[in-house]
Amino acid sequence: MWAKCDMLATISFDRLTKPYKKTQHAGRKYIGVFLCEEDMEAIDACLRAYLSL
């Protein structure tokens, strides 16, 4: 997994959907994607560096 920290966007959580895979029989199978705390801290550090904070 990767994060692109130099392209920021404002989004609404109400408009987000979980990623999914299409299956032959069940239609969509939703996938839960979670980041560990260490990865979130790395993303936060990259965003702060890009924004000069």
Secondary structure, DSSP 8 states (H G I E B T S, - for coil): ----TT------GGG----EEEETTTEEEE------HHHHHHHHHHHHHHTT-
